[in-house]
Amino acid sequence: QVQLVESGGGLVQPGGSLRLSCAASGFTISTYVMSWHRQAPGKERELVAEISSGGGTRSYASFVKGRFTISRDNAKNTVYLQMNSLNPEDTAVYYCRSRLQELQYWGQGTQVTVSS
């Protein structure tokens, strides 16, 4: 059974930090591009960060660049998103995605709420 499970979300104050994890099972992520996406209420899902299969190339949306870091541990079949300097605009459901060309898998998401 192919599955991606996000964890690490929760409530954090502005300026705080969270680390999200995405654990894959049923397949190995080593050949897949991994990415994090988020969706706030009433908005479209948007790409947050992406990392190449080997981890050598990372890209970020402009609104998180310098604050968020995506990483992966292929041996653990897990991808991470370190989020620092969070602000209320970061509040959203964060989703993990694995992609190999047009084949993609999505997790169920984890809620991140930034509020004082």
C-alpha positions as CSV (number, residue, x, y, z in Angstrom):
1,Q,0.0,0.0,0.0
2,V,1.5,3.3,-1.1
3,Q,1.3,5.9,1.6
4,L,2.7,9.3,2.6
5,V,2.0,10.4,6.1
6,E,2.8,13.9,7.3
7,S,3.4,14.8,10.9
8,G,4.7,17.6,13.0
9,G,2.0,20.2,12.4
10,G,0.3,22.1,15.2
11,L,-0.2,25.5,16.8
12,V,2.8,27.8,17.0
13,Q,3.2,31.5,17.8
14,P,4.4,34.0,15.2
15,G,8.2,33.9,14.9
16,G,8.2,30.3,16.0
17,S,9.4,27.1,14.3
18,L,8.1,23.7,13.3
19,R,9.6,20.7,11.6
20,L,7.3,18.7,9.4
21,S,8.0,15.1,8.5
22,C,6.7,13.0,5.6
23,A,7.2,9.3,6.0
24,A,6.7,7.1,2.9
25,S,5.7,3.5,2.9
26,G,4.9,1.0,0.2
27,F,7.5,2.4,-2.1
28,T,11.0,3.9,-1.9
29,I,11.3,7.6,-2.5
30,S,14.9,7.6,-3.7
31,T,14.0,8.1,-7.4
32,Y,11.2,10.6,-6.8
33,V,11.2,14.3,-6.6
34,M,9.7,15.3,-3.3
35,S,7.9,18.4,-2.5
36,W,5.8,20.2,0.1
37,H,2.6,22.1,-0.8
38,R,0.1,24.0,1.3
39,Q,-3.5,25.1,1.0
40,A,-5.1,27.8,3.1
41,P,-8.9,28.1,3.3
42,G,-10.4,29.6,0.2
43,K,-7.1,29.4,-1.7
44,E,-5.5,27.2,-4.3
45,R,-2.9,24.7,-3.3
46,E,0.6,26.1,-3.8
47,L,4.0,24.7,-4.0
48,V,6.2,25.5,-1.1
49,A,9.5,23.7,-1.7
50,E,10.9,20.9,-3.8
51,I,13.9,18.7,-3.6
52,S,15.5,16.5,-6.3
53,S,15.8,12.8,-5.9
54,G,19.4,12.9,-4.7
55,G,18.8,16.0,-2.6
56,G,21.3,18.1,-4.5
57,T,18.8,20.6,-5.9
58,R,16.3,22.5,-3.8
59,S,13.8,25.2,-4.8
60,Y,11.5,27.3,-2.8
61,A,8.5,29.6,-3.3
62,S,9.5,33.2,-2.9
63,F,7.3,33.6,0.2
64,V,9.2,31.0,2.2
65,K,12.7,31.4,0.8
66,G,15.2,32.1,3.6
67,R,12.8,30.8,6.2
68,F,12.1,27.2,5.2
69,T,14.4,24.4,4.4
70,I,13.5,21.1,2.7
71,S,15.6,18.0,3.2
72,R,15.4,14.3,2.6
73,D,16.8,11.2,4.1
74,N,16.3,8.5,1.5
75,A,17.6,5.8,3.9
76,K,14.7,6.6,6.2
77,N,12.3,7.1,3.3
78,T,11.4,10.5,4.8
79,V,11.4,14.1,3.7
80,Y,11.3,17.1,6.0
81,L,10.4,20.7,6.0
82,Q,12.0,22.9,8.6
83,M,10.0,26.1,9.1
84,N,11.4,29.1,10.9
85,S,10.2,32.6,11.5
86,L,6.6,31.5,10.9
87,N,3.9,34.2,10.4
88,P,0.1,33.9,10.4
89,E,0.1,33.8,6.5
90,D,1.8,30.4,6.8
91,T,-1.3,29.0,8.3
92,A,-2.5,26.2,6.0
93,V,-2.7,22.4,5.6
94,Y,0.7,21.2,4.4
95,Y,0.9,18.3,2.0
96,C,3.7,16.1,1.0
97,R,4.0,14.9,-2.6
98,S,6.2,12.3,-4.4
99,R,6.5,12.6,-8.1
100,L,8.1,10.6,-10.9
101,Q,7.3,12.3,-14.2
102,E,3.5,12.2,-14.3
103,L,3.1,9.6,-11.5
104,Q,2.5,11.3,-8.2
105,Y,1.4,10.4,-4.7
106,W,-0.1,12.8,-2.1
107,G,-0.3,12.6,1.7
108,Q,-3.4,13.6,3.7
109,G,-1.9,16.7,5.0
110,T,-1.0,18.2,8.4
111,Q,-2.4,21.4,9.8
112,V,-0.1,24.3,10.7
113,T,-1.6,27.2,12.6
114,V,0.4,30.3,13.4
115,S,-1.4,32.4,15.9
116,S,-0.7,34.3,19.1
